[in-house]
């Protein structure tokens, strides 16, 4: 793996670790608790979707591989911490497999990525920076939703 690839992998794993650390020790009820605020996601959905976004961006967009993904279903998902840990294990493993194969020149290679409903021409490097930014936004959602859960539990 190139030094640049290793840096991206390091940040992928750091974000995964931070997401799972936030969820560690919470009851399954907390993971699947609807916040009661329109257009918000449960802790589980935020973590599940972040892994799906990362897997799609690295395996499909960067690595030009295939991956079965139902993005809409991610927002209806529920489950436990063990299933999230497994999803993240597979996601990080898949990302590492792609990053392992990239040469120094590959980070400048063109890719088409989806940003919402918009197709955008980007480089591999831009795709990786974008997905890291995106999954860290979901980490922030998780931190806030956890605070709301903890506040609710105090009452």
Kinemage of the C-alpha trace (Angstrom):
@kinemage 1
@onewidth
@group {chain A} dominant
@subgroup {mainchain}
@vectorlist {calphas} color= white
{ca unk a 1} P 0.000 0.000 0.000
{ca unk a 2} L 1.290 3.469 -0.857
{ca unk a 3} L 1.863 5.962 1.962
{ca unk a 4} L -1.151 7.937 0.749
{ca unk a 5} L -3.314 4.824 0.728
{ca unk a 6} L -2.102 3.968 4.229
{ca unk a 7} L -3.121 7.431 5.412
{ca unk a 8} L -6.639 7.014 4.025
{ca unk a 9} L -6.871 3.552 5.559
{ca unk a 10} L -5.737 4.925 8.910
{ca unk a 11} L -8.509 7.546 8.855
{ca unk a 12} L -11.094 4.989 7.744
{ca unk a 13} L -10.191 2.775 10.695
{ca unk a 14} L -10.090 5.730 13.089
{ca unk a 15} L -13.584 6.803 12.063
{ca unk a 16} L -14.863 3.230 12.364
{ca unk a 17} L -13.330 2.963 15.835
{ca unk a 18} L -14.869 6.278 16.895
{ca unk a 19} L -18.314 5.270 15.635
{ca unk a 20} L -18.231 1.903 17.376
{ca unk a 21} L -16.836 3.450 20.575
{ca unk a 22} L -19.855 5.780 20.730
{ca unk a 23} L -22.199 2.781 20.463
{ca unk a 24} L -20.351 0.449 22.830
{ca unk a 25} L -22.349 -0.406 25.934
{ca unk a 26} L -25.640 1.034 24.709
{ca unk a 27} L -28.677 -1.231 24.869
{ca unk a 28} L -30.196 -2.379 21.592
{ca unk a 29} L -33.189 -0.184 22.387
{ca unk a 30} L -30.919 2.878 22.237
{ca unk a 31} L -29.407 1.816 18.908
{ca unk a 32} L -32.854 1.593 17.325
{ca unk a 33} L -34.531 4.482 19.164
{ca unk a 34} L -36.257 6.958 16.826
{ca unk a 35} L -35.274 10.463 17.866
{ca unk a 36} L -38.739 11.873 17.220
{ca unk a 37} L -37.322 14.650 15.078
{ca unk a 38} L -38.257 14.666 11.367
{ca unk a 39} L -35.550 13.506 8.966
{ca unk a 40} L -33.221 12.166 11.662
{ca unk a 41} L -31.852 8.652 11.913
{ca unk a 42} L -31.389 6.182 14.697
{ca unk a 43} L -27.903 5.481 15.963
{ca unk a 44} L -28.008 2.151 14.147
{ca unk a 45} L -29.083 3.679 10.828
{ca unk a 46} L -26.378 6.357 10.989
{ca unk a 47} L -23.649 3.767 11.626
{ca unk a 48} L -25.052 1.283 9.085
{ca unk a 49} L -25.407 3.927 6.372
{ca unk a 50} L -21.915 5.326 7.016
{ca unk a 51} L -20.461 1.856 6.426
{ca unk a 52} L -22.555 1.451 3.267
{ca unk a 53} L -21.425 4.793 1.914
{ca unk a 54} L -17.783 3.992 2.614
{ca unk a 55} L -18.037 0.546 1.029
{ca unk a 56} L -19.714 1.908 -2.099
{ca unk a 57} L -17.269 4.790 -2.482
{ca unk a 58} L -14.156 2.677 -2.067
{ca unk a 59} L -15.153 -0.638 -3.661
{ca unk a 60} L -17.366 0.622 -6.490
{ca unk a 61} L -16.316 4.204 -7.208
{ca unk a 62} L -12.584 3.998 -6.455
{ca unk a 63} L -11.942 0.293 -7.051
{ca unk a 64} L -14.434 0.007 -9.920
{ca unk a 65} L -15.722 -3.235 -8.438
{ca unk a 66} L -19.230 -4.398 -7.721
{ca unk a 67} L -21.239 -4.354 -4.537
{ca unk a 68} L -24.867 -5.076 -3.838
{ca unk a 69} L -26.278 -2.087 -2.012
{ca unk a 70} L -29.783 -0.872 -1.301
{ca unk a 71} L -29.201 2.655 -0.060
{ca unk a 72} L -32.875 3.286 0.684
{ca unk a 73} L -33.043 0.148 2.837
{ca unk a 74} L -30.096 1.410 4.885
{ca unk a 75} L -32.389 4.103 6.273
{ca unk a 76} L -34.894 1.473 7.443
{ca unk a 77} L -32.308 -0.838 9.005
{ca unk a 78} L -32.205 -1.917 12.633
{ca unk a 79} L -30.197 -4.374 14.648
{ca unk a 80} L -27.576 -4.794 17.316
{ca unk a 81} L -23.985 -3.790 17.895
{ca unk a 82} L -22.640 -7.181 16.799
{ca unk a 83} L -24.200 -6.773 13.338
{ca unk a 84} L -22.755 -3.261 13.031
{ca unk a 85} L -19.304 -4.492 14.010
{ca unk a 86} L -19.513 -7.168 11.319
{ca unk a 87} L -20.673 -4.677 8.679
{ca unk a 88} L -17.787 -2.392 9.571
{ca unk a 89} L -15.308 -5.281 9.571
{ca unk a 90} L -16.334 -6.194 6.038
{ca unk a 91} L -16.326 -2.558 4.926
{ca unk a 92} L -12.848 -1.862 6.273
{ca unk a 93} L -11.570 -5.122 4.790
{ca unk a 94} L -13.021 -4.186 1.385
{ca unk a 95} L -11.588 -0.678 1.551
{ca unk a 96} L -8.162 -2.024 2.474
{ca unk a 97} L -8.321 -4.411 -0.484
{ca unk a 98} L -8.917 -1.507 -2.855
{ca unk a 99} L -6.344 0.813 -1.308
{ca unk a 100} L -3.732 -1.966 -1.360
{ca unk a 101} L -3.944 -2.086 -5.151
{ca unk a 102} L -3.653 1.637 -5.861
{ca unk a 103} L -0.410 3.030 -7.239
{ca unk a 104} L 0.799 6.551 -6.567
{ca unk a 105} L -0.569 7.620 -9.961
{ca unk a 106} L -3.981 6.047 -9.332
{ca unk a 107} L -4.909 8.735 -6.794
{ca unk a 108} L -5.137 11.222 -9.689
{ca unk a 109} L -7.240 8.891 -11.854
{ca unk a 110} L -10.697 10.162 -12.832
{ca unk a 111} L -13.833 8.697 -11.317
{ca unk a 112} L -17.505 9.629 -11.441
{ca unk a 113} L -19.027 9.851 -7.998
{ca unk a 114} L -22.565 10.492 -6.874
{ca unk a 115} L -23.049 13.368 -4.466
{ca unk a 116} L -26.701 13.146 -3.567
{ca unk a 117} L -28.438 12.961 -6.929
{ca unk a 118} L -25.614 14.709 -8.749
{ca unk a 119} L -22.942 12.900 -10.760
{ca unk a 120} L -19.583 14.569 -10.400
{ca unk a 121} L -16.256 13.988 -12.123
{ca unk a 122} L -13.593 13.616 -9.435
{ca unk a 123} L -10.204 12.060 -8.856
{ca unk a 124} L -9.744 8.981 -6.676
{ca unk a 125} L -8.207 11.289 -4.082
{ca unk a 126} L -11.280 13.550 -4.097
{ca unk a 127} L -13.613 10.559 -3.734
{ca unk a 128} L -11.676 9.357 -0.690
{ca unk a 129} L -11.591 12.796 0.942
{ca unk a 130} L -15.310 13.224 0.268
{ca unk a 131} L -16.292 9.872 1.755
{ca unk a 132} L -14.139 10.425 4.844
{ca unk a 133} L -15.820 13.789 5.323
{ca unk a 134} L -19.245 12.220 4.824
{ca unk a 135} L -18.790 9.372 7.294
{ca unk a 136} L -17.441 11.803 9.876
{ca unk a 137} L -20.626 13.856 9.522
{ca unk a 138} L -22.469 10.667 10.472
{ca unk a 139} L -20.136 10.263 13.447
{ca unk a 140} L -21.316 13.714 14.547
{ca unk a 141} L -24.948 12.624 14.096
{ca unk a 142} L -24.222 9.562 16.231
{ca unk a 143} L -22.636 11.666 18.976
{ca unk a 144} L -25.611 14.009 19.078
{ca unk a 145} L -28.195 11.208 18.975
{ca unk a 146} L -26.365 9.454 21.814
{ca unk a 147} L -26.514 12.642 23.874
{ca unk a 148} L -30.264 12.842 23.246
{ca unk a 149} L -30.663 9.190 24.306
{ca unk a 150} L -28.628 9.755 27.482
{ca unk a 151} L -30.689 12.863 28.302
{ca unk a 152} L -33.908 10.900 27.795
{ca unk a 153} L -32.621 8.076 29.991
{ca unk a 154} L -31.931 10.518 32.863
{ca unk a 155} L -35.573 11.609 32.980
